[in-house]
């Protein structure tokens, strides 16, 4: 498969993963799309061979995290005073959950996103974030505690 | 399905977002190729500008260098802009440091120079003062930072590490407030020196890694078997029923007991065989 084919398939397969992870950092669709373009451009330039789908997905997630952090740190982004994106098309209960998660610090938000949205295990998150599993477990626990305070109960976060 | 996942799935991006991303990436790739012929000139210009910037920024750039952790690992820690290694002073078996001023965004790494053996405790105690006090505490082991507690606003700090492998453990205190804080503190290392202490006849004392083989043949019906570590004061479930194997990785004093079906507690020392690992054959030291 040539590079263009790999890129096309990766975008079809993982664009939602990349977009939503980026959105959790920037809380804005258009910035999330810019980050996704940067991530897939980096994939096009990447020389490394990905032996498995999981390897490719984990690489895309790591690059998305780095690009999102850089985007948030950029002076353009930090000086801009944009209103939060309107999510009124979404039922209130879900809107509240997203707002609560987005209020968390990155170290709690990222494990929560990877655990509850991507379905990764604690061990897999530890490998992606390059931190010990015990730290991931602690951050998940503390993140859930903070969400319990923000949402009134943890049920509001976990139970559908 | 959890509510966060449902909410994330409802986040709307335009239907043709994948096509837009693909076209944009391909267009950037094409324009990058066109720029290649101008690269020598661009490189020369960038090089000159970089030299000027490096000269200007190196005059007063914050230090992210430490003997104990890589710059990349430090950059992963939130809100840290500078790092400083501090050698603690030994006295009476403890390690001390006084009047250290920690600037906003600074992490101090406390070096005792001592090794912790597997299962030993290191206790950090201290006092911090400053306006808007807010700090985090963690430790570095094998070049990795591990957070223990963050955003602490109390003046007194007391945290404990129990090592799970022999090596160096460095306490870290990070000032995450917007004003400087002053820190006085000490580190105590508690060794697992249990072999000469009496814990009573019901306690098993072992001097190395070993396996407890529990084979109960009494009249009671056992529900669950537990092993209590007198050093860490931790209780671990060893198993169910009458036959159980439990691995002990560190020397120490342990009580092995079971909860019976009737809710009673019985000590299982009489039904215990201890097998030491090959390199340690000194056996049980009875007290």
Interface residues (C-beta under 8 A of the other chain):
Chain A: X4 X7 X8 X11 X12 X15 X16 X19 X20 X23 X29 X32 X33 X36 X37 X40 X41 X44 X87 X89 X90 X91 X93 X94 X95 X97 X98 X101 X105 X106 X107 X112 X113 X116 X117 X130 X131 X132 X134 X135 X138 X156 X157 X158 X159 X160
Chain B: X1 X2 X3 X4 X5 X6 X7 X8 X10 X11 X12 X13 X17 X18 X20 X21 X22 X24 X25 X26 X28 X29 X76 X78 X144 X146 X147
